[in-house]
Amino acid sequence: MRAVLALVALLIAAPAFAFIGPDEVLADPEQEARARAITAELRCVVCQGQALDESNAPIARDLRMIVREQVVAGASDAEVFAFLTDRYGEFVLYRPPFTLANAPLWLAGPALLLLGSGIAISFVRGRARAAPSGRKPLSPEEEARLARLLKE
Amino acid sequence: MIVELGHLALILAFAVAIVQMIVPMVGAHKGWVDWMRLAVPAAQIQFVLTLGSFLALTYAFVVSDFSVRLVAANSHSAKPMIYKVTGVWGNHEGSMLLWILILTLFGAMVAVWGRMLPPALKARVLAVQSSIAVAFFAFVIFTSNPFWRIGSPPIDGNDLNPLLQDPGLALHPPFLYLGYVGLSMAFSFAVAALIEGRVDAAWARWVRPWTLLAWINLTIGIALGSFWAYYELGWGGWWFWDPVENVSFMPWLLAAALLHSAIVVEKRDTLKSWTILLAILAFSFSLMGAFVVRSGIITSVHAFANDPERGVFLLWIMAFFTGGSLALYAWRAPMLKSTTVFSTVSRESGLVLNNVLLVVATAVVFVGTMWPLFVEVATGRLVSVGPPFFDAAFTPFMIVLAMALPIFSILPWKRGDLGRAARPYWGIAALSVVLGALVWALQTGGSMFAPIGVTLAAWVVVGALADVATRVKLLRAPLSESWRRTVNLPRADWGKTLGHAGVGVTIFGIAALTAWETDDIRVLQVGETFTKGPYELRLDAIDNVRGPNWIAEVATITFSRDGRERGQLFPEKRFYPVQQFPTTQAAIHRSLTRDLYVTLGDPQASGGYAVRTYIKPFSNWIWIGALIMAAGGAVSLTDRRFRVGAPARRRSEPPAAPMPAE
């Protein structure tokens, strides 16, 4: 009975987390490392928020194989990404390329840092220059009176 | 019957919440003491009723009452008892009830322990807190009622998502909610202060422990979630920049900023309006988290039922509280002026820097999380934003934060001298760089990630410890003097040291794991041996095992080092027949220096099984660091200035030693 149940279990493919199959791994460790660096940038295009490397969907496996074939064929990283985006669109990339359309995404951090620093610096300098509490700067009349008093 | 009583208790709690929202607020406005006082018993009754309601639902799960729709949909009679209990919050309706339970718990805690609060402030805080509860009671009762019965109950239930059938479910959501919902307290204090138009050092002192309590729980909750994902999802990832993780991380970052800015309000009576804004934002991001997880607007492994009707209701709640409080802020905040003076180089400006970095980093996470949604709505284009983006865009802020932390956290208040403050730290900086260089030399090439991480971690940890060493005059004064100073050092300072050191420990864990992790994928026949790093692993057997509500294939793998057996690992592939769902149970041999992590894959056509083996160096330091941070928060929370009634007790104490007469 157990064996039957286990067999049933194996026949059913569910959208579970899986790992790169042993038959997918390239023999050359350097090429494999390059392929992994590329697939780490890719998502599974049919799964809900799953990375390519963790999906056992057939298409995820196909994409991993395509990347490896291209790496073995000597394609550059840029060529592999171009090949994939031509077919699956920008959606496949986890790191949107720096284009005009994606500029707000990439520039939000630096721009807000500049803005935040600007506000913070003006606040801190304002505090540093502010008159100590309870003492206001002298008005022109007071200045004039002070000058008169000092002359006397 | 018990289920109906729970339903009734929920509706009564809703009614009490409505009264508590209105009466004390009017009383505070008119100065009617009796109306204000009503808030205290009301908050307690509200909590007790909600607790009763929650226990009734738990009872339905425990006895597997499948006539309750929620139980039938999310439980099963064969499920182990612990998952029957934790399954109460393993679904949308039940987790919402837990949310409210914690919301009313915080209200009751303020009612009971807030004796020192001025009556009007206390009344307003509890009224605002209750208004949040009213919104969520309405949400649960009208759109997500957990007590609905079904006419013809099924013989057995649908079972719980197997990924959630783990002890992690017992701890992760309650801690996370204590954190999320705990931030409502800071929010209620902020709104009450805006209504009152007064923010002073005393206000900051009252609000800080509640923020600290929320932050501690959020830290533990996020760390537990990360720890759980690490072993449950079968490949040892610990952070995925998944939208739902991000919406828990953003309130954490903002709460950390709020903790720091509240210190400035307390000690220096400035940054008041900014602190109020942070308190509002921190809770608004918590509400956004609830909305994102439950509306289905962003798909994620965490998402609960994707129901547009609920999503719209939550969107209204979020819009009302965020929009309302921000409008109130725009109207009242200009009244909060401060005349405090401090120099450009001072602890105050250091804390401002901390706030700028944490808040901008939060904004980066926010933009990255929302970008795909925004682009799709605006242009119809589909884009993804994932870990590579966040690693590139978020990490720089944390690097700058870690670089600045040790020096800026020891600058004196009001006016400091950067050169003088940094002088004792040159040695530590040199030591950190040397350690980083040593790592770089040892790892024979590779990325700069580990050397930079080790340098920063050493700098932050040693810097934090050096602060204490300086304060107690270690080696500069007789040991007895140092000991006396150590004992007398305020708890808040110990908390600060621990919290900052924890940041360093986590940085080290992240850097080491990211840089040095290695893996191995292969087909293994039973009896076969292979080598991974310094270890020899042998697949001894594959057995079929039957659990209470699952069946599994379990591998027995013996690992040895230098010819000596070190232990056995039992990675599993489980299958849950009711849910038709397979899960991977990784086997992990943990240690402080490395985890040996083995997962079992599919059987191969050629015979044998796929096996993936990882060596994950120093991974546990990530969560140990988080626990140290949380411990720092807990120690700080016990500081006497936060203890209820501490000032009063101090006043009544007789002077300990007679002062020399002048």
Interface residues (C-beta under 8 A of the other chain):
Chain A: R2 A3 L5 A6 V8 A9 L10 I12 A14 A16 F17 A18 F19 I20 G21 P22 V25 A40 E41 R43 Q48 G49 Q50 A51 D53 E54 G89 E90 F91 V92 L93 Y94 R95 P96 A101 N102 P104 L105 W106 A108 G109 L112 L113 G116 S117 A120 F123 V124 R125 R127 A128 A130 A131 P132 S133 G134
Chain B: L233 G234 W235 G237 F240 D242 P243 T270 T299 S300 V301 A303 T339 T340 V341 F342 S343 T344 E348 S349 V352 L353 N355 V356 V359 V360 A361 A363 V364 V367 G368 W371 V375 T379 R381 L382 V383 S384 V385 G386 P387 P388 F389 A392 A393 F394 P396 F397 I521 R522 V523 N544 R546 I551 E553 K573 F575 P577 Q580 F581 P582 T583 T584 T599 G601 D602 P603 Q604 A610 R612
